[in-house]
Amino acid sequence: MKKKLLIIAAFAAVLFTACTKTDFEESYADPSKISVTSVEKQFAGFLFSNSEYVIPNYWNYFVVLRTTIHHYTQVVGWVNSSNQYVPGAAAINDRWNNYYNFLAQYRELQKVYEWFIS
Protein backbone atom coordinates (compact mmCIF):
# COMPACT_ATOMS: atom_id res chain seq x y z
CA MET A 1 0.00 0.00 0.00
CA LYS A 2 2.78 2.38 0.89
CA LYS A 3 4.52 1.57 -2.40
CA LYS A 4 1.38 2.37 -4.44
CA LEU A 5 0.93 5.66 -2.61
CA LEU A 6 4.56 6.58 -3.32
CA ILE A 7 4.14 5.77 -7.02
CA ILE A 8 0.94 7.84 -7.23
CA ALA A 9 2.64 10.76 -5.50
CA ALA A 10 5.65 10.58 -7.84
CA PHE A 11 3.35 10.42 -10.88
CA ALA A 12 1.34 13.42 -9.64
CA ALA A 13 4.55 15.40 -9.00
CA VAL A 14 5.77 14.71 -12.53
CA LEU A 15 2.38 15.52 -14.04
CA PHE A 16 1.96 18.86 -12.29
CA THR A 17 5.57 20.05 -12.67
CA ALA A 18 6.01 19.19 -16.34
CA CYS A 19 7.43 21.78 -18.72
CA THR A 20 5.19 23.79 -20.96
CA LYS A 21 5.75 24.93 -24.49
CA THR A 22 6.39 28.52 -23.39
CA ASP A 23 9.32 27.34 -21.25
CA PHE A 24 11.09 26.21 -24.41
CA GLU A 25 10.08 29.10 -26.66
CA GLU A 26 12.21 31.56 -24.71
CA SER A 27 15.34 29.41 -24.76
CA TYR A 28 15.14 27.83 -28.21
CA ALA A 29 14.15 30.13 -31.04
CA ASP A 30 12.80 28.69 -34.29
CA PRO A 31 15.79 28.80 -36.68
CA SER A 32 13.56 29.47 -39.68
CA LYS A 33 12.28 32.65 -38.02
CA ILE A 34 15.53 34.17 -36.79
CA SER A 35 15.49 37.97 -36.83
CA VAL A 36 19.23 38.65 -36.57
CA THR A 37 21.76 37.26 -39.00
CA SER A 38 25.44 37.63 -39.73
CA VAL A 39 27.79 36.88 -42.59
CA GLU A 40 28.98 33.76 -40.77
CA LYS A 41 25.46 32.38 -40.37
CA GLN A 42 24.56 33.09 -43.99
CA PHE A 43 27.80 31.53 -45.20
CA ALA A 44 27.06 28.38 -43.19
CA GLY A 45 23.59 28.21 -44.78
CA PHE A 46 25.12 28.76 -48.20
CA LEU A 47 27.58 25.89 -47.70
CA PHE A 48 24.91 23.58 -46.29
CA SER A 49 22.56 24.19 -49.22
CA ASN A 50 25.37 23.15 -51.58
CA SER A 51 26.43 20.12 -49.52
CA GLU A 52 24.39 17.67 -51.58
CA TYR A 53 26.55 18.42 -54.62
CA VAL A 54 29.76 17.90 -52.66
CA ILE A 55 29.08 15.18 -50.07
CA PRO A 56 27.88 11.87 -51.54
CA ASN A 57 24.52 10.65 -50.27
CA TYR A 58 22.01 7.99 -51.21
CA TRP A 59 19.30 10.27 -52.61
CA ASN A 60 21.62 12.21 -54.88
CA TYR A 61 23.30 9.13 -56.32
CA PHE A 62 20.48 6.62 -56.65
CA VAL A 63 17.53 8.91 -57.35
CA VAL A 64 19.02 11.91 -59.12
CA LEU A 65 22.29 10.90 -60.82
CA ARG A 66 21.43 7.30 -61.64
CA THR A 67 18.29 8.32 -63.51
CA THR A 68 19.73 11.38 -65.26
CA ILE A 69 23.46 11.79 -65.85
CA HIS A 70 24.59 8.18 -65.63
CA HIS A 71 22.72 7.15 -68.77
CA TYR A 72 24.34 9.91 -70.79
CA THR A 73 27.84 9.23 -69.48
CA GLN A 74 27.33 5.44 -69.69
CA VAL A 75 28.41 4.88 -66.09
CA VAL A 76 25.67 2.32 -65.48
CA GLY A 77 24.28 -0.43 -67.63
CA TRP A 78 20.59 -0.68 -68.51
CA VAL A 79 18.27 -2.46 -70.87
CA ASN A 80 17.37 -0.48 -73.96
CA SER A 81 13.78 0.66 -74.00
CA SER A 82 11.66 3.43 -75.37
CA ASN A 83 12.03 6.76 -73.53
CA GLN A 84 15.19 5.51 -71.85
CA TYR A 85 16.70 9.00 -71.74
CA VAL A 86 13.64 10.63 -70.15
CA PRO A 87 14.47 11.09 -66.48
CA GLY A 88 11.97 10.64 -63.70
CA ALA A 89 10.18 13.63 -62.24
CA ALA A 90 11.65 13.12 -58.76
CA ALA A 91 15.17 13.53 -60.08
CA ILE A 92 14.45 16.66 -62.10
CA ASN A 93 12.35 18.43 -59.47
CA ASP A 94 14.85 17.69 -56.72
CA ARG A 95 17.78 18.86 -58.82
CA TRP A 96 16.12 22.20 -59.62
CA ASN A 97 14.83 22.71 -56.07
CA ASN A 98 18.35 22.22 -54.71
CA TYR A 99 19.80 24.57 -57.32
CA TYR A 100 17.32 27.37 -56.62
CA ASN A 101 17.70 26.93 -52.86
CA PHE A 102 21.46 27.26 -53.33
CA LEU A 103 20.99 30.46 -55.36
CA ALA A 104 18.61 31.91 -52.78
CA GLN A 105 21.16 31.27 -50.03
CA TYR A 106 23.84 32.94 -52.15
CA ARG A 107 21.66 36.02 -52.73
CA GLU A 108 20.96 36.32 -49.00
CA LEU A 109 24.69 36.04 -48.31
CA GLN A 110 25.30 38.86 -50.80
CA LYS A 111 22.67 41.07 -49.14
CA VAL A 112 24.09 40.56 -45.65
CA TYR A 113 27.64 41.08 -46.86
CA GLU A 114 26.71 44.31 -48.67
CA TRP A 115 25.02 45.58 -45.53
CA PHE A 116 28.02 44.54 -43.44
CA ILE A 117 30.65 46.38 -45.54
CA SER A 118 28.61 49.54 -46.00
Backbone as CSV, one residue per row, in Angstrom:
resi,resn,N_x,N_y,N_z,CA_x,CA_y,CA_z,C_x,C_y,C_z
1,MET,0.809,-1.195,0.000,0.000,0.000,0.000,0.853,1.259,0.000
2,LYS,1.897,1.223,0.805,2.782,2.375,0.886,3.496,2.597,-0.447
3,LYS,3.829,1.497,-1.114,4.518,1.567,-2.404,3.606,2.199,-3.467
4,LYS,2.331,1.815,-3.476,1.378,2.370,-4.436,1.179,3.862,-4.205
5,LEU,1.101,4.253,-2.956,0.929,5.660,-2.612,2.143,6.469,-3.048
6,LEU,3.328,5.913,-2.894,4.557,6.583,-3.322,4.589,6.745,-4.842
7,ILE,4.172,5.706,-5.555,4.144,5.768,-7.024,3.131,6.805,-7.492
8,ILE,1.969,6.848,-6.864,0.942,7.836,-7.231,1.434,9.244,-6.931
9,ALA,2.114,9.443,-5.835,2.643,10.761,-5.495,3.721,11.189,-6.473
10,ALA,4.590,10.267,-6.860,5.646,10.585,-7.837,5.031,10.920,-9.190
11,PHE,4.022,10.160,-9.610,3.347,10.423,-10.878,2.673,11.797,-10.856
12,ALA,2.010,12.128,-9.761,1.345,13.425,-9.638,2.358,14.559,-9.653
13,ALA,3.506,14.361,-9.019,4.545,15.395,-9.003,5.079,15.641,-10.406
14,VAL,5.283,14.571,-11.149,5.770,14.713,-12.531,4.706,15.368,-13.399
15,LEU,3.473,14.987,-13.227,2.383,15.522,-14.042,2.189,17.023,-13.824
16,PHE,2.247,17.453,-12.593,1.964,18.857,-12.295,3.178,19.770,-12.434
17,THR,4.374,19.220,-12.522,5.567,20.049,-12.668,6.194,19.917,-14.043
18,ALA,5.472,19.378,-14.997,6.009,19.194,-16.336,6.223,20.541,-17.017
19,CYS,7.134,20.556,-17.986,7.433,21.775,-18.723,6.307,22.099,-19.689
20,THR,6.172,23.360,-19.974,5.186,23.793,-20.964,5.916,24.279,-22.204
21,LYS,5.163,24.496,-23.236,5.752,24.933,-24.489,6.402,26.309,-24.352
22,THR,5.826,27.176,-23.551,6.393,28.520,-23.390,7.744,28.481,-22.689
23,ASP,8.000,27.457,-21.888,9.317,27.337,-21.255,10.416,27.156,-22.298
24,PHE,10.096,26.457,-23.371,11.086,26.210,-24.407,11.158,27.329,-25.433
25,GLU,10.092,28.050,-25.662,10.080,29.104,-26.665,11.082,30.202,-26.350
26,GLU,11.272,30.503,-25.089,12.209,31.555,-24.714,13.658,31.127,-24.939
27,SER,13.959,29.873,-24.680,15.344,29.407,-24.758,15.752,28.935,-26.142
28,TYR,14.815,28.397,-26.903,15.142,27.830,-28.209,14.291,28.487,-29.290
29,ALA,14.871,29.438,-29.970,14.150,30.131,-31.035,14.041,29.236,-32.269
30,ASP,12.988,29.436,-33.043,12.801,28.695,-34.288,13.837,29.195,-35.295
31,PRO,14.742,28.325,-35.784,15.793,28.803,-36.676,15.272,29.348,-38.007
32,SER,14.088,28.935,-38.419,13.558,29.466,-39.676,12.980,30.863,-39.512
33,LYS,12.847,31.326,-38.276,12.277,32.654,-38.024,13.247,33.532,-37.240
34,ILE,14.517,33.376,-37.509,15.528,34.167,-36.794,15.489,35.599,-37.313
35,SER,15.610,36.566,-36.431,15.493,37.969,-36.830,16.851,38.635,-37.012
36,VAL,17.904,38.070,-36.455,19.235,38.646,-36.566,20.132,37.660,-37.281
37,THR,20.866,38.144,-38.256,21.763,37.262,-38.995,23.133,37.906,-39.089
38,SER,24.080,37.131,-39.541,25.438,37.633,-39.735,26.008,36.983,-40.989
39,VAL,27.145,37.465,-41.413,27.788,36.883,-42.593,28.151,35.425,-42.328
40,GLU,28.594,35.133,-41.103,28.982,33.761,-40.768,27.794,32.804,-40.849
41,LYS,26.660,33.232,-40.332,25.463,32.381,-40.370,24.986,32.168,-41.801
42,GLN,24.993,33.221,-42.598,24.559,33.093,-43.990,25.526,32.225,-44.786
43,PHE,26.817,32.351,-44.502,27.796,31.534,-45.204,27.618,30.057,-44.858
44,ALA,27.314,29.765,-43.592,27.061,28.381,-43.190,25.832,27.832,-43.915
45,GLY,24.773,28.635,-44.039,23.591,28.210,-44.785,23.883,28.005,-46.258
46,PHE,24.709,28.866,-46.806,25.122,28.764,-48.205,25.880,27.458,-48.445
47,LEU,26.824,27.135,-47.556,27.577,25.885,-47.703,26.689,24.664,-47.507
48,PHE,25.781,24.721,-46.540,24.906,23.575,-46.291,23.966,23.325,-47.461
49,SER,23.464,24.385,-48.097,22.560,24.188,-49.223,23.277,23.574,-50.418
50,ASN,24.589,23.724,-50.485,25.373,23.151,-51.579,25.977,21.798,-51.201
51,SER,25.759,21.342,-49.986,26.431,20.123,-49.523,26.024,18.887,-50.307
52,GLU,24.824,18.859,-50.850,24.388,17.669,-51.582,25.180,17.475,-52.873
53,TYR,25.715,18.550,-53.425,26.545,18.418,-54.622,27.960,17.971,-54.291
54,VAL,28.387,18.169,-53.056,29.762,17.901,-52.665,29.893,16.594,-51.895
55,ILE,29.006,16.367,-50.923,29.077,15.184,-50.074,28.176,14.098,-50.656
56,PRO,28.716,12.932,-50.964,27.884,11.874,-51.541,26.785,11.418,-50.566
57,ASN,25.596,11.212,-51.085,24.521,10.649,-50.272,23.633,9.777,-51.154
58,TYR,22.824,8.977,-50.514,22.013,7.991,-51.214,21.054,8.639,-52.200
59,TRP,20.314,9.650,-51.760,19.301,10.274,-52.609,19.924,10.865,-53.870
60,ASN,20.999,11.576,-53.725,21.619,12.209,-54.883,22.122,11.171,-55.882
61,TYR,22.749,10.109,-55.388,23.302,9.132,-56.320,22.233,8.252,-56.950
62,PHE,21.385,7.629,-56.122,20.475,6.618,-56.653,19.188,7.185,-57.229
63,VAL,18.767,8.361,-56.815,17.527,8.913,-57.353,17.811,9.954,-58.427
64,VAL,18.773,10.817,-58.186,19.020,11.909,-59.124,20.017,11.491,-60.207
65,LEU,21.244,11.175,-59.828,22.286,10.904,-60.820,22.035,9.630,-61.617
66,ARG,21.604,8.572,-60.947,21.426,7.295,-61.640,20.364,7.386,-62.728
67,THR,19.355,8.229,-62.512,18.289,8.318,-63.515,18.490,9.455,-64.510
68,THR,19.499,10.267,-64.324,19.726,11.381,-65.259,21.087,11.277,-65.932
69,ILE,22.127,11.661,-65.259,23.461,11.786,-65.853,24.099,10.455,-66.202
70,HIS,23.876,9.440,-65.399,24.585,8.177,-65.625,24.231,7.515,-66.953
71,HIS,23.036,7.710,-67.449,22.716,7.154,-68.765,23.504,7.850,-69.857
72,TYR,23.630,9.159,-69.753,24.336,9.909,-70.790,25.829,9.644,-70.765
73,THR,26.400,9.480,-69.592,27.839,9.235,-69.484,28.177,7.746,-69.523
74,GLN,27.189,6.888,-69.606,27.326,5.436,-69.690,28.109,4.866,-68.509
75,VAL,27.801,5.381,-67.316,28.414,4.883,-66.088,27.717,3.613,-65.626
76,VAL,26.429,3.488,-65.897,25.665,2.319,-65.483,25.147,1.601,-66.715
77,GLY,24.866,0.334,-66.550,24.278,-0.430,-67.631,22.773,-0.501,-67.469
78,TRP,22.045,-0.590,-68.573,20.592,-0.684,-68.515,20.096,-1.359,-69.781
79,VAL,18.894,-1.810,-69.728,18.272,-2.465,-70.867,17.666,-1.383,-71.748
80,ASN,17.928,-1.456,-73.041,17.365,-0.478,-73.961,15.853,-0.560,-73.969
81,SER,15.235,0.589,-73.946,13.779,0.655,-73.996,13.385,2.006,-74.559
82,SER,12.114,2.131,-74.871,11.657,3.432,-75.366,11.662,4.429,-74.210
83,ASN,11.932,5.670,-74.517,12.026,6.763,-73.533,13.080,6.497,-72.455
84,GLN,14.165,5.838,-72.841,15.187,5.513,-71.846,15.976,6.728,-71.384
85,TYR,15.966,7.800,-72.138,16.696,9.004,-71.736,15.791,10.061,-71.111
86,VAL,14.555,9.708,-70.824,13.644,10.630,-70.153,13.751,10.371,-68.651
87,PRO,14.288,11.322,-67.917,14.472,11.087,-66.480,13.156,11.173,-65.721
88,GLY,13.155,10.595,-64.543,11.973,10.644,-63.701,11.748,12.030,-63.126
89,ALA,10.529,12.311,-62.752,10.178,13.634,-62.240,10.843,13.920,-60.900
90,ALA,11.031,12.904,-60.072,11.654,13.124,-58.756,13.072,13.643,-58.915
91,ALA,13.787,13.107,-59.871,15.168,13.532,-60.077,15.242,14.965,-60.573
92,ILE,14.401,15.316,-61.517,14.446,16.657,-62.101,13.980,17.701,-61.100
93,ASN,12.859,17.451,-60.444,12.352,18.429,-59.472,13.329,18.637,-58.328
94,ASP,13.916,17.561,-57.818,14.855,17.688,-56.716,16.103,18.439,-57.147
95,ARG,16.587,18.178,-58.326,17.784,18.863,-58.823,17.538,20.365,-58.904
96,TRP,16.398,20.767,-59.483,16.124,22.199,-59.622,15.794,22.851,-58.291
97,ASN,15.104,22.149,-57.403,14.826,22.709,-56.074,16.123,22.965,-55.313
98,ASN,17.062,22.026,-55.376,18.349,22.218,-54.711,19.116,23.382,-55.321
99,TYR,19.083,23.486,-56.628,19.803,24.571,-57.315,19.243,25.937,-56.934
100,TYR,17.922,26.086,-56.951,17.324,27.372,-56.617,17.460,27.697,-55.134
101,ASN,17.448,26.691,-54.275,17.703,26.926,-52.855,19.130,27.421,-52.650
102,PHE,20.069,26.832,-53.377,21.464,27.264,-53.329,21.599,28.717,-53.793
103,LEU,20.940,29.078,-54.877,20.993,30.460,-55.361,20.350,31.436,-54.387
104,ALA,19.258,31.043,-53.762,18.606,31.908,-52.777,19.523,32.150,-51.583
105,GLN,20.214,31.109,-51.137,21.157,31.275,-50.031,22.309,32.195,-50.434
106,TYR,22.754,32.086,-51.663,23.836,32.944,-52.152,23.391,34.409,-52.200
107,ARG,22.173,34.645,-52.669,21.663,36.025,-52.733,21.522,36.625,-51.334
108,GLU,21.061,35.832,-50.369,20.961,36.318,-48.995,22.342,36.617,-48.420
109,LEU,23.318,35.787,-48.750,24.688,36.042,-48.313,25.190,37.353,-48.899
110,GLN,24.899,37.604,-50.177,25.299,38.863,-50.796,24.652,40.060,-50.109
111,LYS,23.364,39.968,-49.804,22.667,41.072,-49.140,23.275,41.388,-47.778
112,VAL,23.531,40.350,-46.988,24.090,40.556,-45.650,25.508,41.099,-45.753
113,TYR,26.270,40.605,-46.698,27.643,41.084,-46.858,27.672,42.541,-47.299
114,GLU,26.790,42.910,-48.231,26.713,44.310,-48.673,26.345,45.226,-47.521
115,TRP,25.405,44.780,-46.684,25.016,45.579,-45.526,26.167,45.681,-44.535
116,PHE,26.926,44.594,-44.400,28.017,44.544,-43.439,29.155,45.489,-43.840
117,ILE,29.510,45.539,-45.135,30.647,46.377,-45.543,30.279,47.840,-45.730
118,SER,28.992,48.142,-45.808,28.613,49.541,-45.997,28.426,50.280,-44.696
